[in-house]
Amino acid sequence: MIDPRYTKKLYHVFDKENQRQIRVPIFQRAYAWKKDNWESFLKDLLEEYNLFMGVLIGVREGDTSYPIFTVIDGQQRLTTISLFILALYKRIFEICNEKSDEEFIELKNDIKKRLTINKNNEKIPRLVLSEQNKNRVDYNYLINEILGLEHNNSKPTNFGNRKLSYAYNFFYDFCKREINTLEDAKDFYKKLKNLTFVELEEDNFSNAFKLFEVLNNRGFPLSAMDIVRNSLFKELHIRGEDLEKYNIRFNKIMDNLLDAVFQTRFLRQFYMAFKNDEKIKVEKVSKATASKIIKIYEELSKRDPLFLFREFEEKSQIYNEFINFNGGTNFSKFYENLMNLGIAPAYTLLLYCRSKSIFNELNYKNLLLLLRNFFIRRNILDIPPTRELDDLFMKIVEDVDKSKNSLDEQGILNLIREKLFSRSELTDDDLFKQKLAGDIYQINSDMARYLLCLVEEHLRSKDSRINLWEKNKSNKYIFTIEHILPQEGLGKNNEWIKEIGAKDEEEAREIRDKFCHKLGNLTLTTSNSNLSDLSFEKKKNRTDRKGKPVGYNNGFKINEYIMQQERWGIKQIKERTEFLINKILDIMKLE
């Protein structure tokens, strides 16, 4: 159990009675959380009260009047939460018509006092970010603009194309959708204030770094599966079963599920897939959230440990198909492709369908293609949001379970399609194209890579296809995203100013920031670091020391248009973006 002396709620970390400033040191990396991190945080926050947010490690600096907590571990979380609170603050002003309302004033002032401190009779941000990637400039602009602090506050150049802006807009969009009354705002702010941390503070950087290393290298907490295993074996022991024999069998279950992440996900999805079975249903538990997993399996272990054990053996073997691509099943390549797309929430449906033999091989393949098309669209549109996906697939399983005896396989596929694409935005091609034409790399770099791979694989003949998802010994992709027009720099001798037709360096930077993250400016290479900000001509024809092509001459189909161009600018980026978007839509229709 965590020592309560070190446990702090967010309202203590951002203590309005304390003028403590929280600083991110200059040597820390820039804000790096992406959409999947924001979605995961939001999903956990909605499911759990007093959500545990991990350990904050820092160095105690400053003095008693103005103490400083210099963050060694925790800046990503604290920055994200601060941006969320700013989005909430803005939403409060939009929904409250009566600005003299006492509850409105109290809530507004509480937020302001937690996000700022008073120093020399001036309100300044409590959280001070590093200057990496304009983090400090961008955050100061946001907090000054939204809280109305009296500082010179001009909008930073290209603010809208950087990570903090995207993060803030993500949470503001959520607030706009979900918070419609002052009571909504108060309830959500209370959840945020009750986020729980363990805060560890050292007197110097040396000790803080040692503490960080110890916690990261030696922490071996029990996983959910470890706890469930203990509950299950306790009941087997009570019934006089041979534990050695069961231990061997349970190890095979663990092997099927690969690691702690998949094990925990399996525990959640097993319950959500089969909770309609009276032998598995637990009263008053409709969903296997992280906090309810232990309760569910403690009860099921007591109820019938032998039944639960057999279910784990059978279902974990099926689940293994989804996550282990070395088994050589008919669908291994499909599963690998789908995992790269991030379809894990759909494993609930797949586990149910495979276990109940709902489809023959052909229709099961059609189901996988249907799921692929759905997740491509939802990952680009962010509709439905991640937090709703578990509920969506649970509901689809319930509907299929009720209909499996009255509908044929095509009827069940149609039912699933109808449920997946029930939101009109998901079938709106114009909206889909609009999102694909945006700054896709900046918003969702994983999807940018997935789509490039999707098009490349489709353009190649079956005999010439290669594994675009292969990783090296460092577990990094061999084929990585390359920005044709560089995302940083304009060339050793500023060659790109002329290349893109800009009149000077300032205009070139504006064009670069506006167009470099478009889909049409992205490709795949094995030598991203070697191409960097080289001139377009050098990037096209780059070879390694052995004369092997490593530039856009690498034989990739998605590079053929690039190789045909004599220069690279706005016109070429727009044309190639349109080509790739149309190809993506064609693939989704054809298959």
Steps between C-alpha positions, in 0.01 A plus 500: 500500500621851415608706799230769537767753596608512135155484342364825359182587319527744212350769722808461723744491207337821372438638849327838476625595849860431400706715264706201388602515137546180296777526242610272220881528467659595171654155450160325502357395164213697347136411564458169318160353585288417197136438429506140622647622833231765537229251414633241745518759780148621427362147488656412839382828650141434397507147640684558829456743788824585686691377193862421588734698274832354609808652660620860481873539561657841544769714656420747777627848406413862569424622854216483750324801349516371142587130503576329169439135408727422203349200323715197417209266431142614442503791256292320234221429748504841668504682165211292368291557812570874493389521135185305589418743783555797269257348249249449782545862613422628152193277480371632835488853358308378196226318691448741790275786395489661843858606573400627847389150607683412823572139397644623169723753674618243756586242232672758278711635787595152623634403157686827464669465840613145426647576157677821606705639787541857624850636475586866551129586485467334161323180398733269308462136387557240772628253239807618308582278202836462331579705193530184288283512185347834614326325793541792740397764248192300394386416854549858620294625208217257583487566872527879457233500230251273679544621858525862391833570667630850439801427285598586145351201327541482126431164340826314421575440133373157387353435845220294345744253344669394825430227754370716789242659272379158382480371858305802621256476207450127566385569857305810405306299240420245771379774737287650226332165435455377857475802730180697453414628848685647796422181691670294227806723530510477880471120493778463245727749674454299820619186318805687377580639845485149643761356268749328730879511489792383707730801528867444585723803546879503533743776597724464193495373144741214568268338754193568286655327198604202715145473633362518146731218386414280799125537447526433127748213515394312812126540513324166456140554611257211489294497182124445498560146369734424794225595744235305309732199492540515878121512549447208262770282656371572849161355400662204324698428817183512712349239266805275534618530139856418389653849489818389322297365211291817483809716523640341183168557324474858624847578369374403155214748545754769588709406195193535280451855626865604450536780758331695780334750262328230295421299814314790657321577176400134467351501851290805414391378157428143606241631745354752255469235227330232712325684785164398351582144609348443845811307606711810436269791579573684826208694649520879470815481283415591141853580390846376598670829586852497643370542854247214469718228348608361836145498637370318191755220507501457877128426474536274194786310668284436805200407286668231287881510468515192273255652253688832502831319447367312197356822358835676540676213321260497205453874460867593551591269213256683274625836628853395414403499131429874520832598656755237396568497126745213494229237532444487127117505505307605190451842653843572650578775247157654554548502876842661471362769270209563734718524809705767323172684449421483872184289495553347847150606623354275227664190648189470719291439187761279332540285813125448513466424127792253488391326818138460383595420134269774377661523154655275240852588380385730216255699708748524787747658255223741399453587867871580533488725192189670638683568826802632312287749305320609816821560697666692217208740494458528878873552555500786250170655611529416871135387482399325716756607763725231646317495833183377323658209310479239775130575545443490124648151461329371814167613358575341162580169675168521687311565175677218314435264793127577485485468121732207426216248480272718286745651250730335248866596479443780248221633719733509801769678293240757394397543865862562604554743210186693597614530864858597410399770252194632685657847525438691176849655510656156449341465155564860392776473236536878472570532874742206483687660209514833682663339804745303285600824330593661833826486698467126545856437619477758777157383614551123472841388372416132558203526263712688247744209496220242486342667196831526314558129564142418395541673164849357439383144572201543270707637212748211514430162346469214749837361394680830560352587838736555793441525874464874555441439873832326559702630795873505572678371810410821683130428436469797263346487154750446219283705263426840653314814396703750303393862441587592142484872574692483833309565820810674640761705321507626144817329382869554562503800271127579525438312172138440594416874488546494123364145466155590636490836322519721809630856477694483827568284808197627692257408223674165456449419868133594475454269198693222673293524819177501299576212263773275641264275701255437213460141383636592157829617654560171681659178381683193630874441498764308694726806518295779648791634705730496196258702288410763760497845335699410189391659174215335312731376223739339749213335688363351179822331395671426832703177522690340788871415499434181306304685234162370619214749440378639835324815382174526311663276240449202736241334276196583715181546300397803706825668391440469124323837480780663702768363268320651200517853643779746420419715803296472818262768620140579591358378167669159527397452864136578418497269195656207686272554802198473271642189330560324834157593637323365192709183513408445867130535417538261205668237720224521758233458231676224307563279798 
